[in-house]
């Protein structure tokens, strides 16, 4: 019995907030001690190249990042991504590098050729890092990690993330949620494109142009360090994202991570409690978090949410309390941080189709035929999915599609899901009762053998849709106007 419980707990940790070390390290570049000033340029290059291994190189989690280490990492990243190549429009399969076999190992881990857009994306990241290494000021917008922060690389080395050294750190939940939202958006955009073609002959030219240029609006509630929202920006050139985070330091990291990945022009970060989001705004108050949120109310196509998932009193039963406020707020429902508050805020932000009344810009935003396409997406423990259903129902999002997430094929065979992805929408009034609560085919997180293939992260093989999402990071146009 104890062995079975331990196995179940291990599977849960692999997907939820406290994954085993081997899973937690995967996809991360550990951040670190700079090369010795007495080293030759060749040895410095080798030290920098070693950073592709999770525990080596100029960046390491156990040591604060110095300007020299940051510059060495940026130089390594330029080499890995061939970010200085003159031919921006070419798609290349890089030739072997003389600096280190680890550079080639990392290139292989990217999972495909170096497209021009991915090289431009990496070049922008490197420019930001090098500027931060030169200007070591402690300004709020600087992407240089503080002493209590690390700079990590996620998702096949594509995404940069500044996060707390010991506070709340992202886990695989964020990847599952972001890839799920990306897949749903792709399906919705394909459906919208078909509908737009049907309407073109009937629309006035000015309105037709407005429909074609409309961005996709996403809100990330309880954004943490911003990994979900920033990765969606880095994979979708038409997205705009509102990142909402209550804790001041985490909110700051959201903004800095958008800058680090070159997508800050399409990101808006506010420090706000979801319980008070979209509160009434007084006349003339246009810059407060409430005013910003109110301006987004009724305009979002998607709301993504990875909320606190343990009841506040459950912490006592679990023994060891979280070591920081960041972790406590991230994992336990405290004060206004219950999921019902998140669901209510999400419902306020979503646009509404004709069946529920138009949002503030509904007619202008050109989605009349997508009556209930706006959706809130939540990742939640599978054993608490009924609580999630109750919360979204109370917010009016009564049309749900639930997709259970299994760690691997064995967990699926055992009928032991760890997580649930809940897609919640406003009903349009035409659905039968049986259509309001659907269950979609499950998601098996790791491909067969993928979770145990080793290799410091590069051997992990996720489900095909997650791999496709990772490959889309750094796609065409995601760095606005950057060449």
C-alpha positions, 0 to 999 in steps of 0.5 A, spaced: 500 500 500 505 504 501 509 502 495 503 504 491 502 511 494 509 512 493 509 511 486 502 515 485 506 521 489 512 520 484 507 521 478 504 527 481 510 530 483 513 529 475 507 533 473 505 538 478 509 543 483 514 538 485 517 534 480 523 529 481 530 532 480 531 529 473 524 532 471 525 539 474 532 540 471 530 538 464 530 543 459 533 548 464 540 552 463 543 552 470 545 559 471 553 561 474 561 562 476 564 566 470 570 564 467 577 565 470 580 572 468 586 568 467 583 563 462 585 564 455 580 565 450 579 558 448 578 556 455 573 561 456 569 559 450 570 552 452 567 554 459 561 558 456 560 552 451 559 547 457 553 551 459 548 547 455 549 542 460 544 543 466 550 543 471 556 546 468 558 553 464 558 560 466 551 560 469 550 555 475 544 555 479 548 555 486 552 562 484 550 569 482 550 571 475 556 576 474 556 581 468 562 576 465 558 570 465 552 573 462 556 576 456 559 569 456 553 566 455 550 571 450 556 569 446 555 562 446 548 563 445 550 566 438 554 561 436 549 555 438 544 559 434 548 562 428 545 568 430 550 573 427 549 569 420 549 575 414 543 571 410 537 572 415 532 569 410 536 562 409 534 556 413 540 552 415 543 546 417 549 548 421 556 545 420 560 543 425 563 548 430 570 548 432 569 551 439 565 545 442 562 539 441 557 541 446 555 547 441 553 541 436 549 537 442 545 543 443 544 544 436 541 537 435 537 538 441 533 544 438 529 539 434 530 541 427 534 546 422 535 553 424 530 557 421 531 564 419 526 566 424 529 562 430 536 565 429 533 572 429 529 571 435 535 568 438 539 574 436 534 579 439 535 575 446 543 575 445 542 583 444 538 584 450 543 580 454 549 583 452 546 590 454 544 587 461 551 585 461 554 592 460 549 596 464 549 592 471 544 597 474 539 595 478 533 598 474 526 594 474 527 593 467 534 590 467 534 582 465 540 581 468 539 576 474 539 579 481 543 575 486 537 571 488 535 569 481 537 565 476 537 565 468 534 559 465 533 556 458 527 552 457 523 548 451 529 545 447 533 551 449 529 556 446 526 560 451 529 565 456 526 565 463 529 569 469 526 566 476 527 566 483 533 561 486 529 559 491 522 561 491 516 559 486 519 556 480 516 554 474 514 546 472 512 542 467 504 544 468 506 551 465 508 547 458 502 543 458 497 549 459 501 553 454 501 548 449 494 546 450 492 554 449 496 554 443 493 548 440 486 551 441 488 558 438 490 554 432 484 550 431 480 557 433 484 561 428 483 556 422 475 556 423 475 564 423 479 564 417 474 560 414 468 564 416 472 570 414 472 568 407 465 567 407 464 574 409 469 577 405 464 578 399 459 581 404 463 586 408 465 593 406 473 594 405 474 598 411 471 593 416 474 587 412 481 590 413 480 591 420 478 583 421 484 581 418 489 585 422 485 583 429 490 581 434 489 575 438 488 577 446 490 573 451 490 574 459 495 570 463 492 570 470 496 568 476 502 569 471 508 567 476 514 569 472 510 569 466 512 563 462 505 561 460 504 568 457 511 569 454 511 563 451 505 564 447 507 571 445 514 567 443 510 562 438 504 566 436 506 573 432 499 575 432 498 575 440 497 580 445 498 578 452 496 581 459 500 578 464 496 579 471 500 577 478 499 579 485 506 579 488 511 585 486 517 581 484 514 576 480 510 581 476 517 584 475 519 578 472 514 577 468 515 584 464 523 582 464 522 576 461 518 579 456 524 583 454 529 578 455 525 574 449 524 580 445 516 580 445 515 586 450 512 590 445 506 585 445 506 584 453 502 588 458 504 586 465 500 589 471 500 587 479 493 586 481 489 581 485 484 577 481 479 578 486 479 586 485 481 585 477 477 590 473 474 594 479 470 600 478 475 606 475 474 613 477 474 618 472 481 620 469 485 614 472 488 611 466 494 608 468 492 604 475 492 596 474 485 596 475 484 601 469 488 597 465 484 591 466 478 594 465 480 596 458 482 589 457 475 587 460 470 583 455 476 583 449 480 577 450 479 571 446 483 566 451 484 567 458 490 562 461 490 560 468 495 556 473 492 557 479 493 555 486 491 548 487 491 546 494 485 549 499 489 553 505 487 549 510 491 543 507 498 546 508 497 543 515 496 536 513 502 536 508 507 537 514 512 542 511 510 549 510 512 552 503 519 556 505 517 562 501 511 567 500 512 566 493 511 558 494 505 559 499 501 564 494 503 559 488 500 553 491 495 554 496 488 558 496 489 564 500 485 570 501 482 572 494 486 567 491 481 561 491 479 559 484 472 562 484 476 568 484 480 566 478 474 564 474 470 570 476 476 575 473 477 570 467 469 571 465 470 578 466 476 579 461 473 574 456 469 577 450 462 575 448 459 572 442 452 574 440 449 569 444 451 572 450 451 579 448 457 583 444 463 585 448 465 593 448 468 592 441 465 586 439 462 589 433 468 592 431 473 586 432 470 582 427 468 575 430 460 575 429 460 568 427 464 565 433 459 566 438 462 562 444 469 561 441 472 565 447 475 561 452 478 560 459 483 554 460 485 552 467 490 546 469 488 543 475 489 537 479 485 531 476 482 529 483 479 536 484 476 537 477 469 538 480 471 544 484 474 547 477 467 545 474 463 548 480 467 555 480 467 556 472 459 554 472 458 560 478 462 565 473 457 563 467 462 559 463 458 553 464 460 550 457 466 545 459 471 540 455 475 537 460 482 533 458 485 529 463 493 529 463 497 522 464 504 522 466 505 516 461 502 510 458 502 506 464 498 512 468 493 512 463 493 504 463 492 505 470 486 510 470 491 515 474 490 522 471 494 527 475 492 533 472 486 536 468 485 541 463 479 545 463 476 549 457 470 553 459 466 557 455 459 561 455 454 557 452 450 560 447 443 558 449 443 553 443 446 547 446 443 541 449 444 539 457 449 533 454 453 538 450 455 543 456 459 538 460 464 534 455 470 530 456 476 530 450 481 525 449 486 524 454 493 527 453 499 523 455 505 527 457 511 523 455 511 519 449 513 512 450 520 512 453 520 519 453 520 520 461 526 516 462 531 517 456 536 521 460 540 526 457 540 532 461 533 534 458 534 533 451 532 526 451 525 528 453 520 526 448 513 529 450 507 528 446 507 530 439 502 536 440 507 539 446 513 538 441 510 542 436 508 547 440 516 547 443 518 548 435 513 554 434 517 558 439 521 563 435 517 563 429 516 568 424 514 575 426 514 574 433 520 579 435 516 585 432 520 588 426 526 586 429 532 584 423 
